Amino acid sequence: MKILVIGVPKRDSLIGFDNLVLGLSKLGVDFDHYPNIITQSYNVIGTYQLKFDNANISYPEYPAIIENLKKGYYDLIITTVCRVDYKAGKHGFLSRLSRKVKYSLESNKYKMGGTLVADWLNKGIELPPFIVFDDTDDRFIWPVDLDLLLNCIVYFKNELPFDRFFCFRLFESRLNKQQKIKLAEKLRPYWISYDKDSFAHFTDIDKIKPYDERNIDISYLCNIHMNYNRIKILPMLDNLKTKYKVITTKDGKVSKNEFYEISKRSKISISLAGRRWDCPKHYELLLCGALLFISRPNIELPFDLIDSENCVFIENNLMNFERQARYYLDNPILSAGIAERGYNLAKKSLSNEKLAEYVLDTTKQVVQI
């Protein structure tokens, strides 16, 4: 099976689509990636840059991609949604002209993803089956991506609401009831996975402290300005400080290394939803072996995150949070078992490779590739 991946130049952090690309590479899947995200980037450095430098991914030029499409070389296309990661989508005359001439021109190098696939569809270029990977924060699909939704075989959506029809709210007047049902059946949830090698740069996930040897009762380290609940919970944590050792964002900023060190010494680590429910920190805290206190999911998840089984759900109004925290801290054997099952879930099932396996297996259930 030969796959064509149509992405965008990489961003400042691993937020979805790039995790999938790294997962495909780790699995040894044979695929081409366009554009070349190593040369067409925002000059990102660190483990993220190095990971892609060492990923052994093929980056053909645009003419070669078109020639391969004409020859029927690819069995599957994986694309992002339509997006422009340059000047907030505002392009001048020369940029619009360059799009019509050749996508590999320097002036248009930041405009890729589903925009390119949608243009191929409009031009009548014969394409193999394709899937869409929507890693945006929004719980709806933008109208610009309707053509991709109509023509893809599977549409993977982060932040997929339980009511899938809600995804169509911006263009639902253009769909009849049967179309809504058919399109909703194309939607699949996915999670923001973690990269093992990047994680290992900071800490060893195979070496975690036993629960009863941890000397921090609760840690809560995050950007509190991403969500009102992240601020609202702080007075509750202050109340708990009278009896327990609690470290919060109010105690000062910490480095990445310090974040992992504190998390690996914590009995309970808290991760509240930000702009979206899903975020890499959920799984990082699980991998640090802490009992994860997490916002109750309000989106579909493709894996079993179960309250009181491998994590503890915090109600979105924070009702009973203090009582929950005291209960689990006062029952260490129960908490240790939940933390261990959460650690095993993350380690065995939520990495980039597992995300890539999930996407390919789900696609194969729909179409023979």
DAZI-V267932 format. One record per pair of residues at least 6 apart in sequence whose C-alpha atoms are under 7 Angstrom apart, sorted by sequence separation. I is the first residue (numbers start at 1). GAP is how many residues later the second one is. D is the distance in Angstrom with one decimal. If there is no record, write none. Layout:
# DAZI-V267932
i=<I/I>
gap=<GAP/GAP>
d=<D/D>
This chain:
# DAZI-V267932
i=<103/149/224/263/286/307/98/224/285/314/328/99/98/271/95/95/38/165/269/296/293/294/295/296/165/292/293/294/295/296/132/139/164/277/291/292/293/294/295/296/131/138/139/269/293/295/130/131/132/133/134/135/136/137/139/263/268/269/270/271/272/273/36/129/130/131/132/133/134/135/267/268/269/270/271/272/33/35/86/129/131/132/133/134/264/266/267/268/269/270/32/33/34/85/263/264/268/5/9/32/33/34/84/85/140/141/264/3/4/5/6/7/8/10/31/32/84/140/141/143/217/218/219/220/221/222/263/311/2/3/4/5/6/7/9/32/83/84/139/140/142/143/217/218/219/220/221/310/311/2/3/4/5/6/8/83/118/140/160/216/217/218/219/220/309/310/25/83/118/157/216/308/9/10/11/82/83/155/156/157/158/310/311/9/12/25/81/82/83/154/155/156/157/158/310/80/81/82/153/154/155/156/157/158/79/80/156/79/62/62/230/219/291/219/227/291/292/218/226/227/291/216/217/218/219/220/226/290/215/216/217/218/219/220/289/77/81/214/215/216/217/218/219/289/76/77/78/79/80/81/214/75/76/77/78/79/80/81/214/74/76/77/78/79/80/289/202/209/208/209/211/286/287/203/286/69/287/286/287/82/82/283/81/40/4/3/2/3/4/5/6/7/2/3/4/5/6/7/1/2/3/4/5/6/208/208/205/205/192/194/236/191/192/193/192/9/8/8/7/8/7/6/189/190/189/190/189/17/159/17/159/16/211/161/162/161/162/137/160/161/159/160/48/47/196/194/195/193/194/195/193/194/193/193/19/16/19/15/154/75/27/26/23/24/22/23/20/23/24/19/23/20/20/1>
gap=<6/6/6/6/6/6/7/7/7/7/7/9/10/11/12/13/15/15/16/17/18/18/18/18/19/19/19/19/19/19/20/20/20/20/20/20/20/20/20/20/21/21/21/21/21/21/22/22/22/22/22/22/22/22/22/22/22/22/22/22/22/22/23/23/23/23/23/23/23/23/23/23/23/23/23/23/24/24/24/24/24/24/24/24/24/24/24/24/24/24/25/25/25/25/25/25/25/26/26/26/26/26/26/26/26/26/26/27/27/27/27/27/27/27/27/27/27/27/27/27/27/27/27/27/27/27/27/27/28/28/28/28/28/28/28/28/28/28/28/28/28/28/28/28/28/28/28/28/28/29/29/29/29/29/29/29/29/29/29/29/29/29/29/29/29/29/30/30/30/30/30/30/31/31/31/31/31/31/31/31/31/31/31/32/32/32/32/32/32/32/32/32/32/32/32/33/33/33/33/33/33/33/33/33/34/34/34/35/41/42/42/44/44/47/47/47/47/48/48/48/48/49/49/49/49/49/49/49/50/50/50/50/50/50/50/51/51/51/51/51/51/51/51/51/52/52/52/52/52/52/52/53/53/53/53/53/53/53/53/54/54/54/54/54/54/54/55/55/56/56/56/56/56/57/57/58/59/60/60/62/63/63/64/69/70/71/72/72/72/72/72/72/73/73/73/73/73/73/74/74/74/74/74/74/80/81/82/83/86/86/86/87/87/87/88/101/102/104/105/105/106/107/111/111/112/112/113/116/117/118/118/119/125/137/137/138/138/139/139/139/140/140/150/151/155/156/156/157/157/157/158/158/159/162/174/176/176/177/209/294/326/327/329/329/330/330/332/332/332/333/333/335/336/368>
d=<6.9/6.6/4.9/6.6/6.2/5.5/6.6/5.6/6.6/6.5/5.8/6.6/6.6/6.0/6.0/6.0/6.8/6.7/6.7/4.8/6.2/6.2/5.6/5.6/6.5/5.1/4.9/5.1/4.8/5.7/6.7/5.4/5.8/6.9/6.2/6.2/5.9/5.6/6.2/6.4/5.3/6.9/5.9/5.9/6.3/6.1/5.3/5.7/6.5/6.2/5.9/6.6/6.9/6.8/6.2/6.5/5.4/6.1/6.0/6.2/5.6/6.0/5.4/6.8/6.1/5.0/4.8/4.9/4.9/5.5/5.2/4.7/5.2/4.7/5.0/5.2/6.9/6.8/5.8/6.5/5.8/6.0/6.3/6.2/4.9/5.9/6.0/6.0/6.1/6.0/6.8/6.0/5.9/5.8/6.0/6.3/6.8/6.9/7.0/4.9/5.1/6.8/6.6/6.4/6.3/5.3/6.7/6.5/5.6/6.0/6.0/6.3/6.6/5.9/6.8/5.8/4.9/3.8/6.2/6.4/6.0/6.6/5.8/6.2/5.5/6.3/6.8/6.1/5.6/4.5/4.9/4.7/5.2/6.6/4.6/6.8/6.8/7.0/6.2/6.3/6.7/6.1/5.2/4.7/4.8/4.6/4.9/4.7/6.8/5.6/6.4/6.1/6.3/7.0/7.0/6.9/6.7/6.8/5.7/5.5/5.9/6.3/5.8/6.3/5.5/6.2/6.3/6.5/6.4/6.7/6.5/6.6/5.6/5.7/7.0/5.7/7.0/5.7/5.8/6.0/5.8/5.0/6.1/5.0/6.4/6.8/6.0/4.1/6.5/4.9/4.9/4.7/5.2/5.5/4.2/4.9/4.5/4.4/6.7/6.2/6.2/5.7/6.3/6.4/5.7/5.2/6.3/5.7/7.0/6.1/6.5/6.8/6.5/6.2/5.1/6.6/7.0/5.9/4.9/6.6/4.3/5.8/5.6/6.1/6.4/6.0/6.0/5.6/6.0/4.6/5.0/4.7/4.9/5.2/6.0/6.7/6.5/4.7/6.6/6.2/6.0/5.7/6.5/6.5/5.6/6.4/5.7/6.4/5.6/6.5/5.7/5.8/5.3/4.4/5.1/5.1/4.9/5.5/6.1/6.6/5.5/6.3/6.0/6.0/5.8/5.4/5.9/6.6/6.3/6.9/6.2/5.7/5.1/6.9/4.9/6.8/6.2/6.2/6.5/6.7/6.1/6.0/6.3/6.9/6.4/5.5/5.1/6.0/6.4/5.8/6.2/6.0/5.5/4.9/4.8/4.8/4.7/5.8/6.0/6.9/5.7/6.3/5.9/6.8/6.5/6.3/6.1/6.6/6.7/6.4/6.5/6.9/6.1/6.5/5.9/6.3/6.7/5.3/6.2/5.6/4.5/5.2/5.9/6.6/5.9/6.0/5.9/6.6/6.9/6.3/7.0/5.4/5.6/6.9/5.7/4.6/5.7/5.7/5.4/6.1/5.7/5.6/7.0/5.7/6.8/6.9/6.1/5.6/4.9/5.6/5.1/5.6/5.2/6.5/6.4/5.2/7.0/6.3/6.7/6.3/6.3/6.3/4.4/6.6/6.6/4.1/6.0/6.8/5.5/5.5/5.2/6.4/5.5/6.8>
